């Protein structure tokens, strides 16, 4: 029976959220502690607050090292608003314009009578 205990790296001896470790077996047969990075919630939609698909969940400082295509989505409001909310904005704007046109048409008809 082998010994699979590990010594934590650094001075932090408690298993807190910021100091999680994973036990890894090296090719030489030793067990060593590997620090686990904390995951982030990732970018959120500005309207509905849902997670944006197609964009990696990284720390804010890590986005500067990514390519532009990995930071955004090639669409209007890409990387800031989800597709559903953009579609809703477009439809809402279209319907408002239609409503204005109908009001103008009704006003013209009323003035002719």
Protein Blocks (a to p, Z undefined) as FASTA:
>chain_A
ZZfbdcdehjbfbdcfklcccddddfkopacddddddddebjadfklopacehiacddfk
lmmmpcfklmmccdehihkacfklmmmmmmmmmmmmmmmmmmmmmmmmmmmZZ
